């Protein structure tokens, strides 16, 4: 299944909610009026797009509708899709050119951080890269064991210490191993204890110092994992983390399990943080690089047929 198909399938619940509402509003209309624009803004807000972003989308659509004389439902939806794609574009590429490069992954318990790291390791290994995982979330019970399971599934090396060890020491040893083993990417599982911001800031600062000393010219990404099913709460969480860490991108998990996929727009447009990956299923290859075009298409187009769907249909006959 290709990138567009996976994201399209993962957005099914959001599409059924948001796009169906827009279809209903457009049904039988001979022209686009102020009532439609008001209703569209409400639909977008209900989809966790965010008030300011919803207002911006509606205003841009209003301008285009007047300039291009948009009348049919298809033309209006195509215009919305283009506006959304433009708003989401930029910054989604991962900057990992040095060898090794560093990815720090943070996020509170329950968002799927450990699972996401395992899937990311499998993604980069499938690209032919040598990956090392650093088990630097040393304070959460069973975090090291869970990450080891994913390292084994992905077929990559992992560096670990005992539970309660200094996270920066784990990162140091992981960097040493990465240099010795010619690793392309070191992915570090780090803590996300927002209830103690001062401790989190100190922990991350210590890790940064180790990286600056041991790999001063390395490319690095600091990715925050958020749960899409929490909608606006995910945005609030992102705001809190932005106050204590240098976030370069977002990984949005569980996109397939929610009708709140519009939160991607809220994060990108309001917080100015790009989405780098989205989780669209439970399988190890269901973590996908974010594509603005694929996402916009998945929000407003009909569901694309997949080989899995075709096989299911064939099995039912």
C-alpha positions as CSV (number, residue, x, y, z in Angstrom):
1,X,0.0,0.0,0.0
2,X,1.4,3.4,-1.0
3,X,1.9,6.5,1.1
4,X,-1.2,8.2,-0.3
5,X,-3.3,5.1,0.2
6,X,-2.1,4.6,3.8
7,X,-2.8,8.2,4.8
8,X,-6.1,8.2,3.0
9,X,-7.2,5.1,4.8
10,X,-6.0,6.4,8.1
11,X,-8.1,9.6,7.7
12,X,-11.3,7.6,7.0
13,X,-13.0,8.7,10.3
14,X,-12.1,12.3,9.9
15,X,-13.1,12.3,6.3
16,X,-16.5,10.7,7.0
17,X,-17.1,13.4,9.6
18,X,-15.8,16.6,8.0
19,X,-16.1,15.9,4.3
20,X,-19.6,14.4,4.7
21,X,-20.8,17.6,6.5
22,X,-19.4,19.8,3.7
23,X,-21.2,17.6,1.1
24,X,-24.4,18.0,3.0
25,X,-24.0,21.8,3.2
26,X,-23.3,22.0,-0.6
27,X,-26.0,19.6,-1.7
28,X,-28.6,21.3,-3.9
29,X,-26.9,24.8,-3.6
30,X,-26.9,26.9,-6.8
31,X,-24.4,29.3,-5.3
32,X,-22.1,29.7,-2.3
33,X,-23.6,32.1,0.2
34,X,-22.6,33.6,3.6
35,X,-24.5,30.8,5.4
36,X,-22.3,28.2,3.8
37,X,-19.1,30.0,4.9
38,X,-20.5,30.3,8.5
39,X,-21.4,26.6,8.5
40,X,-18.0,25.6,7.0
41,X,-16.2,27.4,9.8
42,X,-18.2,25.6,12.4
43,X,-17.5,22.2,10.8
44,X,-13.8,22.9,10.7
45,X,-13.8,24.0,14.4
46,X,-15.7,20.8,15.4
47,X,-13.0,18.8,13.6
48,X,-10.3,20.4,15.9
49,X,-8.9,22.5,13.2
50,X,-8.8,25.4,15.6
51,X,-10.7,28.7,15.5
52,X,-8.0,30.9,14.0
53,X,-7.0,28.3,11.4
54,X,-10.7,27.6,10.5
55,X,-11.3,31.4,10.1
56,X,-8.2,31.7,7.9
57,X,-9.3,28.8,5.6
58,X,-12.8,30.2,5.3
59,X,-11.5,33.7,4.4
60,X,-9.1,32.3,1.8
61,X,-12.0,30.2,0.3
62,X,-14.2,33.3,0.3
63,X,-11.7,35.2,-1.7
64,X,-11.2,32.4,-4.2
65,X,-14.9,31.8,-4.6
66,X,-15.4,35.4,-5.5
67,X,-12.4,35.6,-7.8
68,X,-12.9,32.3,-9.6
69,X,-16.7,32.2,-9.4
70,X,-16.8,28.8,-7.7
71,X,-20.3,27.3,-7.8
72,X,-20.1,23.5,-7.9
73,X,-19.5,21.3,-4.9
74,X,-16.5,19.7,-6.6
75,X,-14.8,23.0,-7.3
76,X,-15.4,24.3,-3.8
77,X,-14.0,21.1,-2.2
78,X,-11.0,21.2,-4.6
79,X,-10.3,24.8,-3.5
80,X,-10.5,23.8,0.2
81,X,-8.1,20.9,-0.5
82,X,-5.6,23.2,-2.2
83,X,-5.8,25.8,0.6
84,X,-5.3,23.1,3.3
85,X,-2.3,21.6,1.3
86,X,-0.7,25.0,1.1
87,X,-1.1,25.7,4.8
88,X,0.4,22.3,5.8
89,X,3.4,22.5,3.4
90,X,6.9,23.2,4.6
91,X,9.2,21.7,7.1
92,X,7.9,18.1,7.0
93,X,11.2,16.7,5.7
94,X,13.5,15.1,8.2
95,X,17.0,16.7,8.2
96,X,19.3,13.8,8.7
97,X,22.3,14.1,6.4
98,X,25.2,13.6,8.9
99,X,26.4,10.2,9.9
100,X,25.3,9.6,12.6
101,X,22.3,11.9,12.9
102,X,20.3,12.2,16.2
103,X,16.6,12.0,16.8
104,X,15.3,12.8,20.3
105,X,11.8,11.6,20.9
106,X,9.7,13.0,23.8
107,X,6.1,12.6,24.8
108,X,3.9,11.8,27.8
109,X,2.9,8.3,28.8
110,X,0.1,6.8,26.8
111,X,0.6,8.6,23.5
112,X,2.5,5.7,21.8
113,X,6.0,7.0,22.1
114,X,7.8,3.7,22.5
115,X,5.7,2.1,19.7
116,X,6.4,5.0,17.5
117,X,10.2,4.8,18.0
118,X,10.1,1.1,17.1
119,X,8.2,1.8,13.9
120,X,10.5,4.7,13.1
121,X,13.5,2.4,13.5
122,X,11.9,-0.1,11.1
123,X,11.2,2.7,8.7
124,X,14.8,3.8,8.5
125,X,16.1,0.3,8.4
126,X,13.9,-0.4,5.4
127,X,15.5,2.6,3.8
128,X,18.9,0.8,4.2
129,X,20.1,2.9,7.1
130,X,21.9,1.5,10.2
131,X,19.9,2.4,13.3
132,X,20.7,2.4,17.0
133,X,18.1,3.0,19.7
134,X,19.0,4.7,22.9
135,X,16.8,3.7,25.9
136,X,17.2,7.0,27.7
137,X,13.7,7.0,29.2
138,X,15.1,5.4,32.3
139,X,12.5,6.4,34.9
140,X,9.3,5.0,33.5
141,X,8.7,1.4,34.7
142,X,9.1,-1.2,31.9
143,X,10.1,1.5,29.3
144,X,13.5,-0.2,28.6
145,X,11.9,-3.6,28.2
146,X,9.2,-2.3,25.9
147,X,11.8,-0.6,23.7
148,X,13.9,-3.7,23.6
149,X,10.9,-5.6,22.2
150,X,10.6,-3.1,19.5
151,X,14.3,-3.1,18.7
152,X,14.1,-6.9,18.3
153,X,11.1,-6.6,16.0
154,X,12.7,-3.9,13.9
155,X,16.0,-5.8,13.9
156,X,18.2,-2.9,15.2
157,X,20.7,-2.5,18.0
158,X,19.8,-0.9,21.3
159,X,21.9,0.7,24.1
160,X,20.5,0.5,27.6
161,X,21.5,0.9,31.2
162,X,19.6,-0.1,34.4
163,X,16.3,1.5,35.3
164,X,16.8,4.8,37.0
165,X,20.2,5.4,35.3
166,X,21.3,8.8,34.1
167,X,19.6,9.4,30.6
168,X,22.5,11.5,29.4
169,X,24.9,8.6,30.1
170,X,22.7,6.3,28.0
171,X,22.9,8.9,25.2
172,X,26.7,9.2,25.6
173,X,27.1,5.4,25.3
174,X,24.7,5.3,22.3
175,X,26.7,8.0,20.5
176,X,29.9,6.0,21.2
177,X,28.3,2.9,19.8
178,X,27.0,4.8,16.8
179,X,30.4,6.1,15.9
180,X,32.0,2.6,16.4
181,X,29.4,0.8,14.3
182,X,29.0,3.4,11.6
183,X,25.4,4.1,12.4
184,X,23.3,6.4,10.2
185,X,20.7,7.3,12.8
186,X,20.6,7.2,16.6
187,X,17.0,7.4,17.9
188,X,16.8,8.4,21.6
189,X,13.8,7.6,23.7
190,X,13.7,10.4,26.3
191,X,11.3,11.3,29.1
192,X,8.2,13.5,28.9
193,X,7.3,14.2,32.5
194,X,5.4,17.5,32.1
195,X,4.3,17.5,35.8
196,X,7.9,18.4,36.6
197,X,9.0,20.9,33.9
198,X,12.1,22.0,35.7
199,X,13.4,18.4,35.9
200,X,12.5,17.7,32.3
201,X,14.3,20.9,31.2
202,X,17.4,20.0,33.2
203,X,17.4,16.4,31.8
204,X,17.1,17.6,28.2
205,X,19.7,20.3,28.7
206,X,22.2,17.6,29.9
207,X,21.4,15.4,26.9
208,X,21.9,18.4,24.6
209,X,25.3,19.1,26.2
210,X,26.4,15.5,25.6
211,X,25.4,15.6,21.9
212,X,27.0,19.0,21.4
213,X,30.3,17.7,22.9
214,X,30.3,14.3,21.2
215,X,28.7,15.1,17.9
216,X,29.0,18.9,17.6
217,X,28.1,19.1,13.9
218,X,25.5,16.4,13.7
219,X,22.0,16.9,12.3
220,X,19.4,16.5,15.0
221,X,15.6,16.4,15.2
222,X,13.6,16.8,18.4
223,X,10.2,15.2,17.8
224,X,7.2,15.4,20.1
225,X,4.7,12.5,20.0
226,X,1.1,13.4,20.3
227,X,-2.1,11.3,20.4
228,X,-4.5,12.5,17.6
229,X,-7.5,11.1,19.5
230,X,-7.1,13.7,22.2
231,X,-7.8,16.6,19.7
232,X,-7.4,20.0,21.3
233,X,-5.7,18.5,24.3
234,X,-2.8,17.4,22.0
235,X,-2.5,21.1,20.9
236,X,-2.3,22.2,24.6
237,X,0.3,19.5,25.3
238,X,2.4,20.7,22.4
239,X,2.2,24.3,23.8
240,X,3.5,23.0,27.1
241,X,6.4,21.1,25.6
242,X,7.3,24.0,23.4
243,X,7.9,26.0,26.6
244,X,10.6,23.5,27.8
245,X,12.1,21.9,24.7
246,X,13.4,22.9,21.2
247,X,10.8,20.9,19.2
248,X,11.6,20.6,15.5
249,X,8.6,18.5,14.6
250,X,5.5,16.5,15.6
251,X,4.6,12.8,15.3
252,X,0.9,12.4,15.4
253,X,-0.2,8.9,16.4
254,X,-3.5,7.0,16.3
255,X,-4.8,9.1,13.3
256,X,-6.8,6.1,12.1
257,X,-8.7,5.9,15.4
258,X,-10.2,9.4,15.4
259,X,-12.4,11.9,13.6
260,X,-10.2,14.7,14.9
261,X,-7.5,14.6,12.2
262,X,-8.0,18.3,11.6
263,X,-5.8,18.9,14.7
264,X,-2.8,18.6,12.2
265,X,-3.8,22.0,10.8
266,X,-4.1,23.5,14.2
267,X,-0.6,22.3,15.2
268,X,1.0,23.4,11.9
269,X,-0.8,26.7,11.4
270,X,-1.2,28.0,15.0
271,X,1.9,26.6,16.6
272,X,4.2,26.8,13.5
273,X,5.5,23.3,14.2
274,X,5.6,20.9,11.2
275,X,4.2,17.4,11.4
276,X,7.0,14.9,10.4
277,X,5.2,11.5,10.7
278,X,1.7,10.2,11.2
279,X,0.6,6.9,12.7
280,X,-2.2,5.3,10.6
281,X,-2.4,1.8,12.1
282,X,-1.0,-0.9,14.3
283,X,1.4,-2.6,11.9
284,X,5.1,-1.9,12.1
285,X,5.0,-0.2,8.7
286,X,2.0,2.0,9.6
287,X,4.2,5.0,10.6
288,X,4.3,7.2,7.5
289,X,6.2,10.4,6.6
290,X,3.8,13.3,6.6
291,X,2.7,14.6,3.1
292,X,0.7,17.8,3.0
293,X,-0.7,16.8,-0.4
294,X,-1.7,13.3,0.7
295,X,-3.2,14.6,3.9
296,X,-5.3,17.3,2.1
297,X,-6.5,14.7,-0.4
298,X,-7.3,12.2,2.3
299,X,-9.5,14.8,4.2
300,X,-11.7,15.6,1.3
301,X,-11.6,12.9,-1.3
302,X,-13.3,9.5,-1.4
303,X,-11.5,6.6,0.1
304,X,-9.0,5.1,-2.3
305,X,-9.3,1.3,-2.9
306,X,-6.4,-0.7,-1.6
307,X,-5.1,-4.2,-2.3
308,X,-6.2,-5.2,1.2
309,X,-9.8,-4.1,0.4
310,X,-9.8,-5.9,-2.9
311,X,-8.6,-9.1,-1.2
312,X,-11.3,-8.8,1.4
313,X,-13.9,-8.4,-1.3
314,X,-12.6,-11.4,-3.1
315,X,-12.6,-13.5,0.1
316,X,-16.2,-12.6,0.8
317,X,-17.4,-13.9,-2.6
